[in-house]
Amino acid sequence: MTPRLLRTAVAAALALGALGLTQPARAASSDGVHTVPVPGEDPHDRSLAPRTTEPFSLIGVTWDDPDEALDGTVQVRTRSRESGAWSTWRPLEAGSRTPESGPDRDRAGVRGSTQPLWTGSSDGVQVRVAGSRLPEGLRVELVDPEAGSDAVHTGVVDPDVVPPAAGPQAAERPAMTSRSAWGADESLVKDPPTYTGDTKAMFVHHTAGTNDYTCSQSASIVRGVFLYHVQSNGWNDIGYHFLVDKCGTVFEGRAGGVDKPVLGAHTYGFNTATSSVSVLGNYSTAAGNAAVRASVAKVAAWKLGLYGIDPTGTTVLTSGADNGKYKLGQKVTFHRISGHRDGYPTECPGQHLYDDLPEIRTLAANAGTSAEPAAEPPGLRDEDETEDVAGGVLGR
């Protein structure tokens, strides 16, 4: 390097230092996810100084032990690639736990994590974490859902023309965007799906983060959540069975068949014999709308209707884990359409969406048909037989 170039490089480095920025992070990268360790050993307070990074649009924080909760707060600031402006400090919601049973729990590399946050196109990050006891191995996950996403088509795929399932609660299958349409990289899904006996209840979630997205970005957000769950959390697939954006578009989530009782990774302690739908956005801060309520209701009505279930009813499930709200083996009565917070100590799905659940149950009931059952639908049992052990033996 010539003396002039050396002086230029030194001056640039000093300028970045004066701004509190480092050079692009030497982060580990894997299929669209870059990871940056959070330095320090302080058990109560750790931070990552502001730095330039590889491009990303979704961020989260993970740690080594998936059974360890982060008892504290995680806040991030990010820098827009378009404007160069830094955001305000934004919290990351805790509460993403590894499933209590099944292959997602037993896989090597499963990690504890916050919920991810959609940031839009970004290239800089700053992080601060504080709490009574912080877990080891904290790292920032920077997800670029556009990496390797060539030739992704995001149009809505109408369902095959099939009659509703026989039964008094049967409902039409809603149109939804398939995995191939939103761009799931199936090469990252290493294990086949696990199936449970049937589906007894639907848990409603929100992805948290932000409502500041356009619905044309929804497929990218779903793809980002998929990458975060698989590459950052270490799960086999996206945890949710269905996702819905603020415009009411329904997305197919976890693979294995939308009409099948696939074991998910959504409500720690109650993943078995349940399904899930997560709304993109933060419904602690924003109110829901008619499109969201209608789509969540349609998904729940159709999924529960496959088993002849009245979506306004209740069922008894047995906790498959000590999850901080219920003890292992504790019997709990749930609405057939419940919020995540009903089964786990979390704010999810946000107070506004939680307050919408009674209306969603009514909409779901009205979505059913009155067709006479031609045969017993799969998994239909008498009401005195609706108890399910959430941590029971699973079949493939």
C-alpha positions as CSV (number, residue, x, y, z in Angstrom):
1,M,0.0,0.0,0.0
2,T,1.4,3.4,-0.9
3,P,1.8,6.1,1.8
4,R,-1.1,8.1,0.4
5,L,-3.5,5.1,0.4
6,L,-2.4,4.2,3.9
7,R,-3.1,7.7,5.1
8,T,-6.5,7.5,3.4
9,A,-7.4,4.2,5.0
10,V,-6.3,5.4,8.4
11,A,-8.4,8.6,8.0
12,A,-11.4,6.5,7.0
13,A,-11.0,4.3,10.0
14,L,-10.7,7.3,12.4
15,A,-13.8,8.8,10.9
16,L,-15.8,5.7,11.4
17,G,-14.5,5.5,15.0
18,A,-15.6,9.1,15.6
19,L,-19.1,8.1,14.5
20,G,-19.1,5.1,16.8
21,L,-19.2,2.7,13.8
22,T,-17.0,-0.3,13.1
23,Q,-16.2,-1.7,9.7
24,P,-18.6,-4.3,8.3
25,A,-19.0,-7.1,10.9
26,R,-17.0,-10.2,10.3
27,A,-20.1,-12.2,10.9
28,A,-20.7,-15.9,10.3
29,S,-23.1,-16.4,7.4
30,S,-25.3,-19.2,6.4
31,D,-28.1,-19.1,3.7
32,G,-29.2,-15.6,4.3
33,V,-28.5,-15.3,8.0
34,H,-25.4,-13.4,9.4
35,T,-24.6,-13.8,13.1
36,V,-22.7,-11.3,15.2
37,P,-21.6,-12.3,18.8
38,V,-22.6,-9.9,21.6
39,P,-19.3,-9.3,23.4
40,G,-18.7,-9.3,27.1
41,E,-19.2,-11.5,30.1
42,D,-21.2,-9.2,32.4
43,P,-24.2,-11.3,33.6
44,H,-26.4,-8.2,33.8
45,D,-25.5,-5.8,31.0
46,R,-24.0,-6.5,27.5
47,S,-24.0,-4.5,24.3
48,L,-23.0,-4.4,20.7
49,A,-21.6,-1.0,19.6
50,P,-23.1,0.5,16.4
51,R,-21.6,-1.0,13.3
52,T,-22.0,-1.5,9.6
53,T,-23.2,-4.9,8.6
54,E,-24.1,-7.0,5.7
55,P,-27.6,-6.2,4.3
56,F,-30.6,-7.5,6.4
57,S,-34.3,-6.9,6.8
58,L,-35.1,-8.9,10.0
59,I,-33.2,-9.1,13.3
60,G,-33.3,-11.2,16.4
61,V,-31.1,-12.3,19.3
62,T,-30.4,-15.9,20.3
63,W,-28.4,-17.7,23.0
64,D,-26.9,-21.1,23.6
65,D,-29.3,-22.9,25.9
66,P,-32.8,-23.3,24.5
67,D,-34.2,-24.1,27.9
68,E,-32.9,-20.9,29.5
69,A,-35.1,-17.8,29.5
70,L,-33.7,-14.3,29.0
71,D,-34.9,-12.6,32.2
72,G,-34.4,-9.0,31.0
73,T,-34.8,-6.7,28.0
74,V,-33.3,-6.6,24.5
75,Q,-33.3,-3.4,22.5
76,V,-32.0,-2.8,19.0
77,R,-31.3,0.2,16.7
78,T,-30.9,-0.3,13.0
79,R,-29.7,1.8,10.1
80,S,-31.8,2.1,6.9
81,R,-29.9,1.3,3.7
82,E,-32.0,3.8,1.7
83,S,-31.7,6.9,3.9
84,G,-28.8,6.1,6.2
85,A,-30.9,7.2,9.2
86,W,-30.8,5.3,12.5
87,S,-34.1,4.1,14.0
88,T,-35.1,4.7,17.6
89,W,-34.4,2.0,20.1
90,R,-36.9,-0.9,19.7
91,P,-37.6,-3.8,22.0
92,L,-37.4,-7.5,20.9
93,E,-40.2,-9.6,22.5
94,A,-39.1,-12.6,24.4
95,G,-41.1,-15.9,24.4
96,S,-39.9,-18.0,21.5
97,R,-39.2,-21.4,23.0
98,T,-38.1,-24.7,21.6
99,P,-40.9,-27.3,21.4
100,E,-41.4,-29.6,24.4
101,S,-41.1,-32.7,22.3
102,G,-40.4,-33.9,18.8
103,P,-37.4,-33.5,16.4
104,D,-37.3,-29.7,16.8
105,R,-36.3,-30.2,20.4
106,D,-33.7,-32.9,19.8
107,R,-31.9,-31.3,16.8
108,A,-28.3,-30.3,17.3
109,G,-27.8,-26.5,17.5
110,V,-31.3,-25.6,18.8
111,R,-31.0,-22.2,20.5
112,G,-33.1,-19.9,22.8
113,S,-34.3,-16.7,21.1
114,T,-36.3,-13.6,21.1
115,Q,-39.0,-13.0,18.5
116,P,-37.6,-11.5,15.3
117,L,-38.2,-7.9,14.3
118,W,-38.9,-6.8,10.7
119,T,-36.7,-3.7,10.0
120,G,-36.9,-3.3,6.3
121,S,-33.7,-3.0,4.2
122,S,-30.9,-2.2,6.7
123,D,-27.1,-2.3,6.9
124,G,-26.2,-1.2,10.5
125,V,-27.1,-2.3,14.0
126,Q,-26.6,-1.5,17.6
127,V,-27.8,-3.8,20.5
128,R,-28.1,-3.5,24.3
129,V,-29.2,-6.3,26.6
130,A,-29.9,-6.0,30.3
131,G,-31.4,-8.3,32.9
132,S,-31.0,-10.1,36.3
133,R,-29.1,-12.9,34.6
134,L,-28.2,-13.1,31.0
135,P,-27.7,-16.4,29.2
136,E,-24.4,-17.4,27.6
137,G,-23.7,-17.2,23.9
138,L,-25.7,-14.1,23.0
139,R,-25.6,-13.3,19.4
140,V,-27.4,-11.0,16.9
141,E,-29.1,-12.7,14.0
142,L,-29.3,-10.6,10.8
143,V,-31.6,-12.1,8.3
144,D,-31.7,-11.3,4.6
145,P,-34.8,-13.0,3.1
146,E,-33.8,-11.9,-0.4
147,A,-30.6,-14.0,-0.3
148,G,-30.9,-16.9,-2.7
149,S,-34.6,-16.0,-3.4
150,D,-34.3,-15.9,-7.2
151,A,-37.4,-16.6,-9.2
152,V,-39.8,-16.4,-6.2
153,H,-43.4,-15.9,-7.3
154,T,-45.6,-14.5,-4.6
155,G,-49.1,-14.7,-6.1
156,V,-52.0,-16.1,-4.1
157,V,-52.6,-19.8,-4.9
158,D,-56.3,-20.8,-4.8
159,P,-57.0,-24.1,-3.2
160,D,-57.8,-27.2,-5.1
161,V,-61.5,-27.6,-5.8
162,V,-62.5,-30.1,-3.1
163,P,-65.7,-30.3,-1.1
164,P,-65.6,-29.3,2.6
165,A,-64.9,-32.0,5.1
166,A,-68.1,-33.9,6.1
167,G,-69.5,-32.7,9.4
168,P,-71.8,-30.1,11.0
169,Q,-68.9,-27.6,11.3
170,A,-67.3,-28.0,7.9
171,A,-66.1,-24.8,6.2
172,E,-64.5,-23.9,2.9
173,R,-60.7,-24.0,2.7
174,P,-59.5,-20.4,2.4
175,A,-57.2,-19.4,-0.5
176,M,-53.6,-19.2,0.7
177,T,-50.1,-18.4,-0.6
178,S,-48.2,-21.7,-0.8
179,R,-44.7,-22.3,0.5
180,S,-43.3,-22.4,-3.1
181,A,-45.1,-19.1,-3.8
182,W,-43.6,-17.2,-0.8
183,G,-40.2,-18.8,-1.5
184,A,-39.5,-21.4,1.2
185,D,-36.0,-23.0,0.6
186,E,-37.0,-26.6,1.1
187,S,-33.4,-27.7,1.0
188,L,-33.1,-26.2,4.5
189,V,-35.8,-28.6,5.9
190,K,-33.8,-31.7,6.7
191,D,-36.4,-33.9,8.5
192,P,-39.9,-35.1,7.5
193,P,-42.8,-33.6,9.3
194,T,-44.1,-35.2,12.5
195,Y,-47.8,-35.8,12.8
196,T,-50.0,-35.9,15.9
197,G,-53.3,-37.7,16.4
198,D,-55.6,-34.8,15.4
199,T,-56.2,-31.1,15.9
200,K,-58.2,-30.0,18.9
201,A,-57.5,-26.2,19.2
202,M,-56.1,-23.3,17.3
203,F,-53.6,-20.9,19.0
204,V,-53.5,-17.3,17.7
205,H,-50.2,-15.5,17.7
206,H,-48.6,-12.3,16.4
207,T,-45.1,-12.1,15.1
208,A,-44.5,-8.9,17.1
209,G,-41.9,-6.5,15.8
210,T,-43.5,-3.8,13.6
211,N,-46.7,-3.0,11.7
212,D,-44.7,-0.7,9.4
213,Y,-44.6,-2.9,6.3
214,T,-46.4,-3.0,3.0
215,C,-48.4,-6.1,2.1
216,S,-46.2,-6.5,-1.0
217,Q,-43.4,-7.2,1.6
218,S,-45.4,-9.9,3.4
219,A,-43.9,-12.8,1.5
220,S,-40.4,-11.5,2.4
221,I,-41.4,-11.3,6.0
222,V,-42.7,-14.9,6.0
223,R,-39.5,-16.0,4.3
224,G,-37.5,-14.1,7.0
225,V,-39.4,-15.7,9.8
226,F,-38.7,-19.1,8.2
227,L,-35.0,-18.4,7.9
228,Y,-34.9,-17.2,11.5
229,H,-36.7,-20.3,12.9
230,V,-34.6,-22.7,10.9
231,Q,-31.1,-21.1,10.7
232,S,-31.2,-19.1,14.0
233,N,-33.4,-21.1,16.3
234,G,-32.2,-24.4,14.9
235,W,-35.7,-25.7,14.2
236,N,-36.5,-28.0,11.3
237,D,-39.0,-25.6,9.8
238,I,-41.0,-22.5,10.4
239,G,-42.9,-22.9,13.7
240,Y,-46.4,-21.7,12.7
241,H,-48.9,-23.6,10.6
242,F,-50.4,-20.5,9.0
243,L,-49.5,-16.8,8.8
244,V,-51.8,-13.9,7.9
245,D,-50.7,-10.3,7.0
246,K,-52.6,-7.1,7.8
247,C,-54.3,-7.2,4.4
248,G,-55.8,-10.6,5.2
249,T,-53.6,-12.7,2.9
250,V,-53.1,-16.3,4.3
251,F,-49.7,-18.0,4.0
252,E,-49.0,-21.7,4.3
253,G,-46.6,-22.2,7.1
254,R,-45.0,-25.5,8.3
255,A,-44.7,-28.2,5.7
256,G,-46.5,-31.5,5.8
257,G,-50.0,-30.7,4.5
258,V,-52.2,-27.8,5.6
259,D,-55.1,-30.4,6.1
260,K,-52.9,-32.7,8.2
261,P,-52.2,-32.6,12.0
262,V,-48.6,-31.5,11.7
263,L,-46.7,-31.0,15.0
264,G,-45.7,-27.3,15.2
265,A,-43.4,-25.1,17.3
266,H,-45.6,-22.4,18.5
267,T,-47.0,-22.8,22.1
268,Y,-44.5,-24.4,24.4
269,G,-46.2,-27.1,26.4
270,F,-49.2,-27.4,24.0
271,N,-47.8,-28.0,20.5
272,T,-49.3,-31.5,20.2
273,A,-52.8,-31.8,18.8
274,T,-53.0,-28.1,18.2
275,S,-52.6,-25.8,15.2
276,S,-51.5,-22.2,15.0
277,V,-51.9,-19.0,13.0
278,S,-49.7,-16.0,13.4
279,V,-50.5,-12.4,12.3
280,L,-47.6,-10.4,10.9
281,G,-47.3,-7.3,13.1
282,N,-47.4,-6.1,16.7
283,Y,-50.9,-6.1,18.1
284,S,-49.8,-4.8,21.5
285,T,-49.4,-1.4,19.8
286,A,-51.8,-1.6,16.8
287,A,-55.5,-2.6,16.6
288,G,-56.5,-5.4,14.3
289,N,-58.8,-4.9,11.3
290,A,-61.7,-6.6,9.7
291,A,-59.4,-8.3,7.1
292,V,-57.2,-9.9,9.8
293,R,-60.2,-11.0,11.9
294,A,-61.9,-12.5,8.9
295,S,-58.9,-14.4,7.6
296,V,-57.9,-15.8,11.0
297,A,-61.5,-16.9,11.5
298,K,-61.6,-18.6,8.0
299,V,-58.4,-20.5,8.8
300,A,-59.6,-21.6,12.2
301,A,-63.1,-22.6,10.9
302,W,-61.7,-24.7,8.1
303,K,-58.9,-26.4,10.2
304,L,-61.2,-27.2,13.2
305,G,-64.0,-28.1,10.8
306,L,-61.9,-31.0,9.4
307,Y,-62.5,-32.6,12.8
308,G,-66.1,-31.5,13.3
309,I,-65.2,-29.1,16.0
310,D,-67.3,-26.1,17.0
311,P,-64.9,-23.1,17.0
312,T,-66.9,-21.5,19.9
313,G,-66.4,-24.5,22.2
314,T,-63.7,-25.6,24.6
315,T,-61.4,-28.5,25.1
316,V,-59.1,-29.9,27.8
317,L,-55.4,-30.2,27.0
318,T,-52.6,-31.5,29.3
319,S,-49.4,-29.5,29.5
320,G,-46.4,-31.3,28.1
321,A,-43.9,-29.2,30.0
322,D,-43.3,-26.9,32.9
323,N,-43.6,-23.7,30.9
324,G,-43.8,-21.0,33.5
325,K,-47.6,-20.8,33.4
326,Y,-48.6,-24.5,33.8
327,K,-46.9,-27.5,35.3
328,L,-46.1,-30.7,33.4
329,G,-49.2,-32.8,33.4
330,Q,-51.6,-30.0,34.4
331,K,-55.0,-30.2,32.8
332,V,-56.1,-26.9,31.3
333,T,-59.4,-25.9,29.7
334,F,-58.9,-23.8,26.5
335,H,-61.2,-22.1,24.0
336,R,-61.0,-24.0,20.7
337,I,-59.6,-20.7,19.4
338,S,-57.2,-19.4,22.0
339,G,-54.4,-16.8,22.3
340,H,-50.8,-17.8,22.8
341,R,-50.9,-16.1,26.2
342,D,-53.6,-18.6,27.3
343,G,-51.0,-21.4,27.2
344,Y,-47.7,-19.6,27.8
345,P,-46.5,-16.6,29.9
346,T,-46.3,-14.0,27.1
347,E,-48.0,-10.9,25.8
348,C,-48.6,-12.6,22.5
349,P,-50.8,-12.1,20.4
350,G,-51.0,-8.6,21.8
351,Q,-53.9,-7.1,23.8
352,H,-55.7,-5.8,20.7
353,L,-55.7,-9.1,18.8
354,Y,-56.5,-11.0,22.0
355,D,-59.5,-8.8,22.5
356,D,-60.6,-9.7,19.0
357,L,-60.8,-13.4,19.8
358,P,-64.5,-13.5,20.8
359,E,-65.4,-11.9,17.5
360,I,-63.1,-14.3,15.6
361,R,-64.8,-17.2,17.3
362,T,-68.2,-15.9,16.2
363,L,-67.0,-15.3,12.6
364,A,-65.5,-18.8,12.6
365,A,-68.8,-20.4,13.7
366,N,-70.7,-18.5,11.0
367,A,-68.2,-19.7,8.4
368,G,-69.2,-23.4,8.9
369,T,-71.8,-25.2,6.8
370,S,-74.7,-27.2,8.0
371,A,-74.0,-30.2,5.8
372,E,-75.0,-33.6,7.3
373,P,-72.0,-35.8,8.1
374,A,-71.5,-38.6,5.7
375,A,-68.9,-40.3,7.9
376,E,-67.0,-39.6,11.1
377,P,-64.4,-36.9,10.3
378,P,-60.8,-37.6,11.3
379,G,-60.2,-37.4,15.0
380,L,-63.8,-36.6,16.0
381,R,-64.6,-37.8,19.5
382,D,-67.3,-37.4,22.0
383,E,-67.0,-34.3,24.2
384,D,-66.1,-36.4,27.2
385,E,-63.1,-37.7,25.2
386,T,-61.6,-34.3,24.2
387,E,-58.7,-34.5,26.7
388,D,-55.3,-34.7,25.1
389,V,-51.8,-35.1,26.5
390,A,-49.8,-32.4,24.8
391,G,-46.5,-34.2,25.4
392,G,-47.7,-37.6,24.4
393,V,-46.2,-40.1,22.0
394,L,-45.9,-38.7,18.5
395,G,-46.2,-40.6,15.2
396,R,-44.7,-39.8,11.8
